[in-house]
Amino acid sequence: MTAWTRKDLTGLDELSTGEITFLLDTARAFKGVGERSLKKVPALRGKTLVNFFVEPSTRTRTSFEVAAMRLSADVVNISATASSLQKGETLKDTALNLQALRADIIVLRHSSPGSSKFLSQRLGSSIINAGDGAHEHPTQGLLDIFTIREKFGKIEGLHIAIVGDILFSRVARSNIFGLLKLGAKVTLVGPSTLVPKSFEKLGARVSHRIDDILADADVVNLLRIQHERQRKEYFPGLGEYISLFGLTKPRAEKLKPGCLVMHPGPINRGVEIDSDVADGKQSVILEQVTNGIAVRMAVLYACAGGAQIPAP
């Protein structure tokens, strides 16, 4: 078993198969904490975590906050509007000031790709990437992979279809890197403007017809249309997108009985997925949210110096 030696998590692309597996196994050990009446362990007692979100977030920020509190860490939440970035201070200087306040871990969400890597190379605090532009979102990738592995008992040999806005999706990139390293077959599905053939260089297959992959997929992971990161000309309109790529109820009937339906949220109901499908028996969307806490506990624990998997 590979032990963890990194102080930061900036992306899954740079991790080995052993390191990814270590985080997944650690998350499995921590998941039981959330099922206790007292949902807390002292693993990070005395540590301070700063949630520094330059881009807005509800799910990820809250998930990190809950994860840190379950590990007994102190938590400070800072948004861009409440920081000196509004006064012209650089990201580096803001982070250096946080480090000077003895922040042990900084969880960063930023619109610029590479921002977390930039800070990790300049600060002694542990830096965890909570999403950097359209680059990576490693903890979302990990919780998706964790959910799949929990259901199937493995990743190797599974066929994972990731459907939607791949071009602008940091979630898709982290999933691609992690799934391929663990031996999955990955198919990216969407309009050619949002799923260019260049993604095949990463080792994934590209398809522009969702109906061609439904019967063979073990998992269908649907991505939100990134309205805030794209121009309107990437596809003509929502109506056409739904008709060509939406997981409608008739399309869902083509899925294998054991196929999982996933979505990182927030869901655009009636766009990438019908409400009946999102709430159906094959959906594990809410389980992804629950698993996100365990995965983020694992990442915080590992980056704060937990080189070995904790006892359950």
Buried (B, 14 or more C-beta within 10 A) or exposed (E): EEEBEBBBBBBBBBBEBEBBBBBBBBBBBBBEBBEEEEEEBEBBEEBBBBBBBBBEBEBBBBBBBBBBBBBBBBBBBBBBEEBEBEEEBEBEEBBBEBBEEEBBBBBBBBBEBBBBBBBBEEBEBBBBBBBBBBBBBBBBBBBBBBBBBBBBEEBEEBBBBBBBBBBBBBBBBBBBBBBBBBEBBBBBBBBEBBBBEEBEEEEBBBBBEBEEBBEBBBBBBBBBBBEEBBEEEBBEEBEEBBEBBBBBEEBBEBBEEEBBBBBBBEBBEEBBBBEEBBEBEBBBBEBBBBBBBBBBBBBBBBBBBBEEBBEE
